[in-house]
Amino acid sequence: MGNYLNPHKWRIYYDDGSTFDSVSGQSDQAPPDGVIVIVCYENGVGRQLLQGWDWYVYRRTEGWYGCDLHGLLDNLKNYPLEFSAVKQGRTVHTARFKEIIARADAEMGGSA
């Protein structure tokens, strides 16, 4: 993912309100379940909020991205040595979802 615009290269926000970021540890050390949103920074792209996916994958060559089950299986089959983490997304009530997204946006440089 290259040089980042923020000291937190990425931060994961979970359904229980907890977070885990690249300062706390490596992608494979983050809790595996309950992901609501992952905020990540990349030069040339800026800040990204990855949300609404069934699965979140960290590939050493590309960083975080979201996918459905078929995308997860395709990527695990085609690029098995590039993966360092797979996390499962979570569906929560709309009000809780909006609350967590607003928090992520505000804490990670957004305008919400």
N, CA, C and O atoms as a MOPAC input file, in Angstrom:
PM7 MOZYME 1SCF
protein

 N      0.81000 1    -1.19400 1     0.00000 1
 C      0.00000 1     0.00000 1     0.00000 1
 C      0.85400 1     1.25900 1     0.00000 1
 O      0.31000 1     2.35000 1    -0.16600 1
 N      2.12100 1     1.16100 1     0.17300 1
 C      2.97900 1     2.32700 1     0.00100 1
 C      3.01300 1     3.27600 1     1.17800 1
 O      2.78800 1     2.87500 1     2.32000 1
 N      3.29800 1     4.55200 1     0.89100 1
 C      3.37100 1     5.58700 1     1.92200 1
 C      1.98100 1     6.11000 1     2.23200 1
 O      1.18300 1     6.35500 1     1.32700 1
 N      1.69300 1     6.27900 1     3.51500 1
 C      0.34800 1     6.63400 1     3.93400 1
 C      0.24500 1     8.09200 1     4.31500 1
 O      1.24200 1     8.74300 1     4.62500 1
 N     -0.97300 1     8.59300 1     4.28900 1
 C     -1.26000 1     9.96900 1     4.61100 1
 C     -1.53000 1    10.15900 1     6.09700 1
 O     -1.64400 1    11.29900 1     6.54700 1
 N     -1.63400 1     9.10500 1     6.86000 1
 C     -2.02200 1     9.13000 1     8.25500 1
 C     -1.21700 1     8.07100 1     8.99000 1
 O     -0.92700 1     7.02100 1     8.41600 1
 N     -0.84000 1     8.31800 1    10.26400 1
 C     -0.06200 1     7.31000 1    10.97900 1
 C     -0.81600 1     5.99600 1    11.18100 1
 O     -0.19100 1     4.94800 1    11.34000 1
 N     -2.14100 1     6.03700 1    11.17700 1
 C     -2.92800 1     4.80200 1    11.20600 1
 C     -3.12700 1     4.36900 1     9.76800 1
 O     -3.98100 1     4.91400 1     9.06800 1
 N     -2.35800 1     3.40700 1     9.32300 1
 C     -2.49200 1     2.96000 1     7.94100 1
 C     -3.88400 1     2.40800 1     7.69700 1
 O     -4.43500 1     2.53200 1     6.60300 1
 N     -4.44200 1     1.80100 1     8.72700 1
 C     -5.80500 1     1.29500 1     8.65100 1
 C     -6.33900 1     1.13300 1    10.06300 1
 O     -5.58300 1     0.97500 1    11.02100 1
 N     -7.66300 1     1.17500 1    10.16700 1
 C     -8.33500 1     0.92800 1    11.44100 1
 C     -9.63200 1     0.18300 1    11.15400 1
 O    -10.40500 1     0.56200 1    10.27400 1
 N     -9.85300 1    -0.88200 1    11.91500 1
 C    -11.06900 1    -1.67900 1    11.80600 1
 C    -12.01200 1    -1.28400 1    12.93300 1
 O    -11.60600 1    -1.20200 1    14.09200 1
 N    -13.26300 1    -1.04300 1    12.59100 1
 C    -14.31700 1    -0.74800 1    13.56600 1
 C    -15.25600 1    -1.95000 1    13.62400 1
 O    -15.73500 1    -2.43100 1    12.59700 1
 N    -15.51100 1    -2.42900 1    14.85300 1
 C    -16.30800 1    -3.63400 1    15.07000 1
 C    -17.70300 1    -3.32600 1    15.60000 1
 O    -17.96700 1    -2.23100 1    16.09700 1
 N    -18.58500 1    -4.30500 1    15.48700 1
 C    -19.97600 1    -4.15500 1    15.91300 1
 C    -20.12800 1    -3.87500 1    17.40500 1
 O    -21.13700 1    -3.30000 1    17.81300 1
 N    -19.16500 1    -4.25900 1    18.22300 1
 C    -19.25400 1    -4.01200 1    19.67400 1
 C    -18.65900 1    -2.66700 1    20.08000 1
 O    -18.59600 1    -2.35000 1    21.26700 1
 N    -18.21900 1    -1.86600 1    19.08700 1
 C    -17.64600 1    -0.55600 1    19.36300 1
 C    -16.13300 1    -0.54600 1    19.49800 1
 O    -15.52900 1     0.52200 1    19.59600 1
 N    -15.52000 1    -1.70500 1    19.50500 1
 C    -14.06000 1    -1.76500 1    19.62100 1
 C    -13.39900 1    -1.45900 1    18.27700 1
 O    -14.04300 1    -1.47800 1    17.22800 1
 N    -12.10000 1    -1.17700 1    18.33700 1
 C    -11.31500 1    -0.93600 1    17.13100 1
 C     -9.99600 1    -1.69100 1    17.23600 1
 O     -9.57400 1    -2.09300 1    18.32000 1
 N     -9.36600 1    -1.86900 1    16.10200 1
 C     -8.02200 1    -2.44000 1    16.01700 1
 C     -7.37500 1    -1.78200 1    14.81900 1
 O     -7.98400 1    -1.69700 1    13.75300 1
 N     -6.13400 1    -1.31000 1    14.98100 1
 C     -5.48500 1    -0.62700 1    13.85900 1
 C     -4.05400 1    -1.09200 1    13.67000 1
 O     -3.53700 1    -1.91300 1    14.42800 1
 N     -3.43000 1    -0.54300 1    12.64000 1
 C     -2.08700 1    -0.96800 1    12.27100 1
 C     -1.03900 1    -0.58300 1    13.30100 1
 O      0.07800 1    -1.09900 1    13.26200 1
 N     -1.37300 1     0.30600 1    14.21700 1
 C     -0.46500 1     0.62200 1    15.32700 1
 C     -0.59300 1    -0.45100 1    16.41700 1
 O      0.37300 1    -0.74200 1    17.12300 1
 N     -1.78300 1    -1.03100 1    16.54700 1
 C     -2.04700 1    -2.05900 1    17.56100 1
 C     -1.41700 1    -3.39800 1    17.21400 1
 O     -1.08000 1    -4.17000 1    18.11100 1
 N     -1.25300 1    -3.68400 1    15.93600 1
 C     -0.68500 1    -4.96000 1    15.52100 1
 C     -0.82900 1    -5.18700 1    14.03100 1
 O     -1.26100 1    -4.30700 1    13.28500 1
 N     -0.46300 1    -6.37300 1    13.62100 1
 C     -0.54700 1    -6.76200 1    12.20800 1
 C     -1.97700 1    -7.15200 1    11.85300 1
 O     -2.78700 1    -7.43500 1    12.73600 1
 N     -2.28200 1    -7.16600 1    10.56800 1
 C     -3.63400 1    -7.48200 1    10.10300 1
 C     -4.10800 1    -8.84900 1    10.58900 1
 O     -5.29200 1    -9.01100 1    10.88500 1
 N     -3.22500 1    -9.82600 1    10.67800 1
 C     -3.62400 1   -11.15800 1    11.12300 1
 C     -3.89900 1   -11.22900 1    12.62400 1
 O     -4.44700 1   -12.22500 1    13.09500 1
 N     -3.52900 1   -10.19300 1    13.38800 1
 C     -3.76500 1   -10.16400 1    14.82400 1
 C     -5.10800 1    -9.53300 1    15.18900 1
 O     -5.54200 1    -9.63500 1    16.33700 1
 N     -5.75800 1    -8.89500 1    14.24900 1
 C     -7.04800 1    -8.25200 1    14.50300 1
 C     -8.12300 1    -9.31200 1    14.71600 1
 O     -8.05900 1   -10.38300 1    14.11300 1
 N     -9.11600 1    -9.02800 1    15.57000 1
 C    -10.22200 1    -9.97400 1    15.75800 1
 C    -10.87600 1   -10.31500 1    14.42000 1
 O    -10.99200 1    -9.45300 1    13.54900 1
 N    -11.30500 1   -11.57000 1    14.25200 1
 C    -11.77800 1   -12.02700 1    12.94800 1
 C    -13.23000 1   -11.72900 1    12.60000 1
 O    -13.59700 1   -11.77800 1    11.42600 1
 N    -14.06700 1   -11.42100 1    13.59000 1
 C    -15.49800 1   -11.31000 1    13.33700 1
 C    -16.04900 1    -9.95900 1    13.75500 1
 O    -15.48800 1    -9.28000 1    14.61600 1
 N    -17.16300 1    -9.57700 1    13.12800 1
 C    -17.89900 1    -8.39300 1    13.54900 1
 C    -17.45700 1    -7.10100 1    12.91000 1
 O    -17.71900 1    -6.03000 1    13.45700 1
 N    -16.79600 1    -7.16000 1    11.77200 1
 C    -16.30600 1    -5.95200 1    11.10900 1
 C    -17.46400 1    -5.15600 1    10.51900 1
 O    -18.30500 1    -5.70300 1     9.80500 1
 N    -17.50000 1    -3.86300 1    10.82300 1
 C    -18.48400 1    -2.95300 1    10.25000 1
 C    -17.84600 1    -2.11000 1     9.14900 1
 O    -18.41400 1    -1.95200 1     8.06800 1
 N    -16.66300 1    -1.57200 1     9.43300 1
 C    -15.98200 1    -0.73100 1     8.44900 1
 C    -14.47000 1    -0.79900 1     8.69000 1
 O    -14.01300 1    -0.91200 1     9.82800 1
 N    -13.71600 1    -0.72800 1     7.60800 1
 C    -12.26600 1    -0.58900 1     7.68400 1
 C    -11.91800 1     0.71300 1     6.97400 1
 O    -12.26900 1     0.91600 1     5.81100 1
 N    -11.22400 1     1.58900 1     7.68900 1
 C    -10.75400 1     2.84500 1     7.10600 1
 C     -9.27400 1     2.65900 1     6.81800 1
 O     -8.50800 1     2.25100 1     7.69100 1
 N     -8.87800 1     2.95900 1     5.59400 1
 C     -7.46800 1     2.82600 1     5.22700 1
 C     -7.04000 1     4.01000 1     4.37500 1
 O     -7.85200 1     4.66200 1     3.71900 1
 N     -5.75000 1     4.26300 1     4.40800 1
 C     -5.14900 1     5.37500 1     3.67900 1
 C     -4.13100 1     4.84300 1     2.69600 1
 O     -3.38800 1     3.90600 1     2.98800 1
 N     -4.10900 1     5.45600 1     1.52500 1
 C     -3.14200 1     5.08100 1     0.51300 1
 C     -2.82500 1     6.29600 1    -0.35100 1
 O     -3.72900 1     6.99500 1    -0.80900 1
 N     -1.53200 1     6.54100 1    -0.57000 1
 C     -1.15700 1     7.63500 1    -1.46900 1
 C     -1.73400 1     7.38300 1    -2.85300 1
 O     -1.79000 1     6.24800 1    -3.32500 1
 N     -2.15100 1     8.44300 1    -3.47800 1
 C     -2.73900 1     8.33600 1    -4.80500 1
 C     -4.22300 1     8.02400 1    -4.76100 1
 O     -4.91800 1     8.18000 1    -5.76600 1
 N     -4.71700 1     7.58800 1    -3.61600 1
 C     -6.12800 1     7.26800 1    -3.46700 1
 C     -6.72900 1     8.11800 1    -2.36000 1
 O     -7.81300 1     8.67900 1    -2.52100 1
 N     -6.03000 1     8.21600 1    -1.23900 1
 C     -6.54400 1     8.94200 1    -0.08100 1
 C     -7.20900 1     8.00800 1     0.90100 1
 O     -6.82400 1     6.84800 1     1.04200 1
 N     -8.20600 1     8.52800 1     1.57400 1
 C     -8.90700 1     7.76200 1     2.60800 1
 C    -10.03400 1     6.94800 1     1.98500 1
 O    -10.80400 1     7.45300 1     1.16800 1
 N    -10.11500 1     5.69100 1     2.38000 1
 C    -11.17200 1     4.80700 1     1.89800 1
 C    -11.91100 1     4.22400 1     3.09700 1
 O    -11.28400 1     3.82700 1     4.07900 1
 N    -13.23600 1     4.17100 1     3.02400 1
 C    -14.04900 1     3.47200 1     4.00600 1
 C    -14.61900 1     2.23700 1     3.32600 1
 O    -15.47800 1     2.34200 1     2.45000 1
 N    -14.14600 1     1.08500 1     3.72600 1
 C    -14.64600 1    -0.17600 1     3.19300 1
 C    -15.76200 1    -0.64800 1     4.10500 1
 O    -15.53100 1    -0.89600 1     5.28900 1
 N    -16.96700 1    -0.77400 1     3.57300 1
 C    -18.12100 1    -1.11900 1     4.39400 1
 C    -19.11800 1    -1.93800 1     3.60300 1
 O    -19.14500 1    -1.88000 1     2.37300 1
 N    -19.94000 1    -2.70300 1     4.30900 1
 C    -21.02500 1    -3.43000 1     3.67600 1
 C    -20.63300 1    -4.73800 1     3.00400 1
 O    -21.43400 1    -5.31000 1     2.26400 1
 N    -19.42600 1    -5.21900 1     3.24300 1
 C    -18.98400 1    -6.46700 1     2.62400 1
 C    -19.16000 1    -7.63500 1     3.58000 1
 O    -19.17300 1    -7.45900 1     4.79800 1
 N    -19.29500 1    -8.83000 1     3.01400 1
 C    -19.36800 1   -10.05000 1     3.82200 1
 C    -18.00300 1   -10.41700 1     4.37900 1
 O    -17.89400 1   -10.91500 1     5.49900 1
 N    -16.97400 1   -10.17000 1     3.60100 1
 C    -15.60200 1   -10.53200 1     3.97000 1
 C    -14.66400 1    -9.37200 1     3.66200 1
 O    -14.85800 1    -8.62800 1     2.70100 1
 N    -13.64700 1    -9.24000 1     4.50000 1
 C    -12.59200 1    -8.24000 1     4.31500 1
 C    -11.27800 1    -8.99600 1     4.31900 1
 O    -11.00500 1    -9.79200 1     5.21700 1
 N    -10.47100 1    -8.73600 1     3.30700 1
 C     -9.24400 1    -9.48600 1     3.09400 1
 C     -8.07000 1    -8.52300 1     3.04500 1
 O     -8.16400 1    -7.44400 1     2.46000 1
 N     -6.96300 1    -8.91900 1     3.66400 1
 C     -5.73400 1    -8.13800 1     3.55600 1
 C     -4.74900 1    -8.93300 1     2.71500 1
 O     -4.28700 1   -10.00500 1     3.10700 1
 N     -4.44000 1    -8.37900 1     1.54500 1
 C     -3.42300 1    -8.97300 1     0.68200 1
 C     -2.16600 1    -8.13400 1     0.78100 1
 O     -2.22000 1    -6.90600 1     0.71300 1
 N     -1.04800 1    -8.79200 1     0.93800 1
 C      0.23500 1    -8.08800 1     1.10600 1
 C      0.52600 1    -7.13300 1    -0.04900 1
 O      1.17100 1    -6.10300 1     0.14700 1
 N      0.06200 1    -7.46300 1    -1.23100 1
 C      0.34200 1    -6.64200 1    -2.40600 1
 C     -0.65500 1    -5.50900 1    -2.61000 1
 O     -0.36000 1    -4.55900 1    -3.33500 1
 N     -1.83800 1    -5.58800 1    -1.98300 1
 C     -2.88300 1    -4.60300 1    -2.25900 1
 C     -3.52400 1    -3.99100 1    -1.03500 1
 O     -4.28600 1    -3.03300 1    -1.16800 1
 N     -3.24800 1    -4.50200 1     0.14800 1
 C     -3.88800 1    -3.99000 1     1.34900 1
 C     -5.28800 1    -4.55300 1     1.52300 1
 O     -5.58900 1    -5.64500 1     1.04200 1
 N     -6.15400 1    -3.79800 1     2.21900 1
 C     -7.51900 1    -4.24400 1     2.52300 1
 C     -8.44900 1    -4.07300 1     1.33600 1
 O     -8.34000 1    -3.10300 1     0.58600 1
 N     -9.35100 1    -5.00700 1     1.17200 1
 C    -10.47100 1    -4.84800 1     0.24800 1
 C    -11.61000 1    -5.74800 1     0.70700 1
 O    -11.39900 1    -6.69600 1     1.46400 1
 N    -12.80700 1    -5.44800 1     0.24800 1
 C    -13.98600 1    -6.20900 1     0.60800 1
 C    -14.42900 1    -7.10500 1    -0.52900 1
 O    -14.18900 1    -6.80900 1    -1.70000 1
 N    -15.08900 1    -8.22100 1    -0.16900 1
 C    -15.58600 1    -9.13600 1    -1.19500 1
 C    -16.72500 1    -9.98500 1    -0.63400 1
 O    -16.95100 1   -10.02900 1     0.57500 1
 N    -17.43300 1   -10.65500 1    -1.54000 1
 C    -18.44800 1   -11.62000 1    -1.12700 1
 C    -17.78300 1   -12.99900 1    -1.02500 1
 O    -16.57300 1   -13.12100 1    -1.21900 1
 N    -18.55900 1   -14.01700 1    -0.72500 1
 C    -17.99200 1   -15.35100 1    -0.52900 1
 C    -17.29700 1   -15.87200 1    -1.78300 1
 O    -16.22100 1   -16.46300 1    -1.69400 1
 N    -17.90300 1   -15.65900 1    -2.94700 1
 C    -17.28800 1   -16.15000 1    -4.18800 1
 C    -15.97300 1   -15.42400 1    -4.47600 1
 O    -15.00600 1   -16.03800 1    -4.92600 1
 N    -15.94000 1   -14.13100 1    -4.21700 1
 C    -14.68900 1   -13.38500 1    -4.38000 1
 C    -13.61800 1   -13.86500 1    -3.42700 1
 O    -12.45000 1   -13.97200 1    -3.80200 1
 N    -14.00600 1   -14.15600 1    -2.19500 1
 C    -13.05700 1   -14.68000 1    -1.21100 1
 C    -12.47400 1   -16.00700 1    -1.68600 1
 O    -11.25800 1   -16.20000 1    -1.66300 1
 N    -13.33100 1   -16.90700 1    -2.11000 1
 C    -12.85700 1   -18.21700 1    -2.56700 1
 C    -11.97800 1   -18.10300 1    -3.80900 1
 O    -10.95100 1   -18.77400 1    -3.90400 1
 N    -12.37200 1   -17.26100 1    -4.75600 1
 C    -11.55300 1   -17.06000 1    -5.96100 1
 C    -10.16400 1   -16.55000 1    -5.60700 1
 O     -9.16000 1   -17.03900 1    -6.12500 1
 N    -10.11700 1   -15.56600 1    -4.72300 1
 C     -8.82400 1   -14.98700 1    -4.36800 1
 C     -7.96700 1   -15.93900 1    -3.54800 1
 O     -6.75200 1   -15.98900 1    -3.73500 1
 N     -8.57900 1   -16.69400 1    -2.64700 1
 C     -7.81100 1   -17.68000 1    -1.87900 1
 C     -7.23600 1   -18.75500 1    -2.79500 1
 O     -6.12300 1   -19.23900 1    -2.58600 1
 N     -8.01100 1   -19.11700 1    -3.81200 1
 C     -7.56100 1   -20.13200 1    -4.76700 1
 C     -6.44800 1   -19.58300 1    -5.66800 1
 O     -5.45200 1   -20.26300 1    -5.91300 1
 N     -6.62200 1   -18.36400 1    -6.15400 1
 C     -5.68900 1   -17.81700 1    -7.14000 1
 C     -4.45600 1   -17.13700 1    -6.54400 1
 O     -3.41800 1   -17.06600 1    -7.20300 1
 N     -4.55200 1   -16.63800 1    -5.31000 1
 C     -3.45000 1   -15.89300 1    -4.70300 1
 C     -3.19400 1   -16.33400 1    -3.26300 1
 O     -3.14500 1   -15.48400 1    -2.37400 1
 N     -3.03100 1   -17.61300 1    -3.00400 1
 C     -2.96200 1   -18.09800 1    -1.62000 1
 C     -1.79100 1   -17.54500 1    -0.79900 1
 O     -1.89800 1   -17.43900 1     0.42200 1
 N     -0.71200 1   -17.20200 1    -1.42700 1
 C      0.46100 1   -16.73700 1    -0.68200 1
 C      0.44500 1   -15.24000 1    -0.39000 1
 O      1.29900 1   -14.74200 1     0.34300 1
 N     -0.52100 1   -14.51900 1    -0.96000 1
 C     -0.58900 1   -13.07400 1    -0.76100 1
 C     -1.43500 1   -12.66600 1     0.44500 1
 O     -1.38700 1   -11.50900 1     0.86400 1
 N     -2.20800 1   -13.59700 1     1.00700 1
 C     -3.12800 1   -13.25900 1     2.09000 1
 C     -2.43800 1   -13.26500 1     3.44200 1
 O     -1.66200 1   -14.16700 1     3.75700 1
 N     -2.73300 1   -12.23900 1     4.23800 1
 C     -2.27300 1   -12.26600 1     5.62200 1
 C     -3.43500 1   -12.21000 1     6.59400 1
 O     -3.24700 1   -12.46800 1     7.78300 1
 N     -4.64800 1   -11.87600 1     6.12000 1
 C     -5.79600 1   -11.82500 1     7.02700 1
 C     -7.10300 1   -11.90300 1     6.25500 1
 O     -7.22300 1   -11.38600 1     5.14400 1
 N     -8.08700 1   -12.56500 1     6.87300 1
 C     -9.45500 1   -12.60500 1     6.38500 1
 C    -10.35200 1   -12.32300 1     7.58300 1
 O    -10.25300 1   -13.00000 1     8.60700 1
 N    -11.22300 1   -11.33200 1     7.46100 1
 C    -12.13500 1   -10.93100 1     8.53500 1
 C    -13.56100 1   -10.99800 1     8.02300 1
 O    -13.81800 1   -10.76600 1     6.84200 1
 N    -14.49700 1   -11.32100 1     8.92800 1
 C    -15.89300 1   -11.44200 1     8.52500 1
 C    -16.67900 1   -10.19900 1     8.89800 1
 O    -16.58600 1    -9.70300 1    10.02100 1
 N    -17.45700 1    -9.70100 1     7.93900 1
 C    -18.32000 1    -8.56000 1     8.18000 1
 C    -19.52200 1    -8.94600 1     9.01800 1
 O    -19.79300 1   -10.12800 1     9.22900 1
 N    -20.24100 1    -7.94300 1     9.49400 1
 C    -21.40400 1    -8.18200 1    10.34900 1
 C    -22.52800 1    -7.24400 1     9.95400 1
 O    -22.28800 1    -6.08200 1     9.62600 1
 N    -23.74300 1    -7.74200 1     9.98400 1
 C    -24.91800 1    -6.91400 1     9.77000 1
 C    -25.46100 1    -6.50400 1    11.12400 1
 O    -25.64700 1    -7.34100 1    12.00700 1
 N    -25.71500 1    -5.20800 1    11.28800 1
 C    -26.28300 1    -4.67800 1    12.52700 1
 C    -27.46600 1    -3.78300 1    12.16800 1
 O    -27.67700 1    -3.44900 1    11.00300 1
 N    -28.22200 1    -3.40700 1    13.17400 1
 C    -29.35300 1    -2.50000 1    12.96300 1
 C    -28.85200 1    -1.22000 1    12.30300 1
 O    -27.73000 1    -0.78600 1    12.56300 1
 N    -29.66900 1    -0.62000 1    11.45900 1
 C    -29.29200 1     0.56900 1    10.69800 1
 C    -28.76400 1     1.68800 1    11.58800 1
 O    -27.76900 1     2.32400 1    11.24100 1
 N    -29.39900 1     1.94200 1    12.71500 1
 C    -28.95300 1     3.02300 1    13.60600 1
 C    -27.54600 1     2.75100 1    14.12500 1
 O    -26.72400 1     3.66500 1    14.19100 1
 N    -27.26400 1     1.51100 1    14.49000 1
 C    -25.92900 1     1.15100 1    14.98900 1
 C    -24.90100 1     1.27800 1    13.86700 1
 O    -23.79600 1     1.77500 1    14.08800 1
 N    -25.25800 1     0.83600 1    12.67800 1
 C    -24.36800 1     0.94000 1    11.52400 1
 C    -23.99100 1     2.39400 1    11.27000 1
 O    -22.81400 1     2.71900 1    11.11500 1
 N    -24.99600 1     3.26900 1    11.22900 1
 C    -24.74400 1     4.69100 1    10.97800 1
 C    -23.88600 1     5.30700 1    12.08000 1
 O    -23.02600 1     6.14200 1    11.80100 1
 N    -24.11000 1     4.90700 1    13.31100 1
 C    -23.31800 1     5.40800 1    14.44000 1
 C    -21.84400 1     5.03700 1    14.28500 1
 O    -20.96700 1     5.87900 1    14.47800 1
 N    -21.57000 1     3.78600 1    13.93800 1
 C    -20.18400 1     3.33000 1    13.78800 1
 C    -19.52000 1     3.97600 1    12.57700 1
 O    -18.35100 1     4.35400 1    12.64900 1
 N    -20.24000 1     4.11000 1    11.47200 1
 C    -19.69200 1     4.76400 1    10.28000 1
 C    -19.36700 1     6.22500 1    10.58300 1
 O    -18.30600 1     6.71400 1    10.19500 1
 N    -20.26600 1     6.92400 1    11.26900 1
 C    -20.01700 1     8.33100 1    11.62100 1
 C    -18.79700 1     8.45900 1    12.52100 1
 O    -17.99000 1     9.37200 1    12.34500 1
 N    -18.65700 1     7.56500 1    13.47200 1
 C    -17.48300 1     7.58400 1    14.35500 1
 C    -16.20300 1     7.35500 1    13.55500 1
 O    -15.22200 1     8.07800 1    13.72500 1
 N    -16.21600 1     6.35500 1    12.69000 1
 C    -15.04100 1     6.06900 1    11.86900 1
 C    -14.68400 1     7.26400 1    10.99000 1
 O    -13.51500 1     7.63400 1    10.87900 1
 N    -15.67900 1     7.85300 1    10.37700 1
 C    -15.46500 1     8.99100 1     9.50100 1
 C    -14.86100 1    10.16200 1    10.27100 1
 O    -13.91300 1    10.79300 1     9.80500 1
 N    -15.40800 1    10.45100 1    11.44300 1
 C    -14.92400 1    11.57800 1    12.24600 1
 C    -13.51800 1    11.32800 1    12.78700 1
 O    -12.67400 1    12.22200 1    12.74700 1
 N    -13.26400 1    10.14300 1    13.28300 1
 C    -11.96200 1     9.83800 1    13.87800 1
 C    -10.84400 1     9.72900 1    12.85000 1
 O     -9.68200 1     9.98500 1    13.16400 1
 N    -11.18100 1     9.35800 1    11.65500 1
 C    -10.15500 1     9.10700 1    10.64200 1
 C    -10.12000 1    10.19300 1     9.56100 1
 O     -9.71800 1     9.93100 1     8.42700 1
 N    -10.53500 1    11.39200 1     9.91100 1
 C    -10.31900 1    12.52000 1     9.01900 1
 C    -11.46000 1    12.88900 1     8.10100 1
 O    -11.24700 1    13.59500 1     7.11500 1
 N    -12.65300 1    12.43900 1     8.38900 1
 C    -13.79000 1    12.76200 1     7.54100 1
 C    -14.51300 1    14.00600 1     8.00400 1
 O    -14.01100 1    14.77000 1     8.82900 1
 N    -15.70300 1    14.19600 1     7.45800 1
 C    -16.45500 1    15.40500 1     7.76200 1
 C    -17.81200 1    15.12700 1     8.40200 1
 O    -18.61100 1    16.04800 1     8.57600 1
 N    -18.08600 1    13.86000 1     8.75800 1
 C    -19.40300 1    13.52600 1     9.33300 1
 C    -19.54900 1    14.03300 1    10.75000 1
 O    -20.59300 1    13.83500 1    11.37200 1

